[in-house]
Amino acid sequence: MTTDNKSIVRQALTALVATGDVDALAPLLSDDFVHHRPDSTLTKAEWLAAVRAALIPTAGLQVEIQHVLGDGDRVMMHSRRWLPGAEPGIVVVDIWRLHRGLIAEAWEIIEPVAQASAHMTWWEPLDH
């Protein structure tokens, strides 16, 4: 099942990145799909609209998948994304929950690569 779930996620994202066709992604999402981010939660229709809007100005978006890991109904993908000439881009961790062969839920965390070193010190004690 984990291999199948990883294949479903890879298929969805490969098609989206290769073609920019958000509508091709829709059938792979369950009707009650929910997308979670630290700042919001979106329904299937809201998320597809947000992806569509994000892809319009980002023609030429490059995605380099670093890791795809699966455990039961969860698939995690770690990727680096950038626009040509706009290095270093962002690093994204997506976690997908699948149910009955469809993506039912997603979590996403995005970090700008240029800000990564500043984020590596959050645990250090503040000097008083």
N, C-alpha and C positions, 0 to 999 in steps of 0.2 A: 504494500500500500504506500509506503514512504516513497519508493521509486516512482510510482505513478503520480503521487502528489508533486514531487519535484519536477516531473515531466510536464504536468499541467501548468505549473508556475513558469517554468522555462518557456513553454509554448506561448503563454499569454504575453510575457514580457518581450520575447524575441519578436513576435509579430508586431507588437506595439512600437518597439524601437525601429524595426526594419521598415515598416510601412507608415508609421504615424497614424494609423487607422484605429482610432479609439473605439469605433463601433465593432471592430473585430474582437475587442476585448470583452465587450458586454455579455456575450453568451457564456463566457467562462466564469461569470460572477453570479452568485445566487441572487434571487429576487430580494432577499432581506440582507444583502451585503452591507457591512458597516466598515468604514475606514476611520481608524483612530490616529490622531497626531497629538503631540503634547498640547497644542492650542485649539483643537477642534475635533469633532466627530461628524463624519459625513455619511449620507445614505448613498446607495448605488448611483442614483441619478445625479446627485450633487458631486460625487467623486468623479464620475465620468465627465461631467461638465468642467470640473476643475482641471482634469488631465488634458482635456481638449484645449482649454484656454492656455494652459502652460506650454503646450506643444506648438501652438501657432507662432509665437515669437521665437521659438527655439529651434528653427530649422537647422539641421546639421548636428543636433544633440548627439554626443558620443557617449556610449555606456560601455563600461568595461566591468564585467561580472567577475568578482574576485572569488567568491565562495557561494555555494548553494548547499545548504544542509537540511536534512529532513529527519523528523522524529514523529512518527505517527501521523496525526492530522495537521502538524505544523511544519512549515517550510520557511527557512530563513535565507535571505539573500543579502550579501554584502557587495556593494558596487561603488564604482567611482564614475561620476558623470561630469561632463564639461562640454562647453561650446567651443568650436574651433577658434583659436586665438584668444580664448578667455580662460587660460590655465590659471590656477590649478583646479578649479571646479569645486565639486562637493563630493562628500562620501555619504552614502545612504545605506541604512540597514532597514530592510523590509522584513516583517514577519507575517506570514500568511497562514490562516487556518482554513482548511478545506473540509467540506462536508458533502458526501455523496458525489464526489467528482467535480465539485464547483468551489470556487474561492468564496468563502462565507464572511471572512473577516480579515482585516489587514491593519498592521501597526507600522508606522514609518518614523524614523529618526534621521534627520539630515544635519550634517555638519559641514560648513565651508572649510575646505582644506586650509585656506590661508589663516583661519582662526584656530586651527587645531592646537597649536602650541599654547595658546592662552587658556584653552580648556583643559590642559593637562595638569593644571595647578589648583584646581578647585578644592582639593582636600588639604592643601597646606594651611597650617594655622596662620591667622592674621597677626601681624606684628602690632602690638599696642604701644 
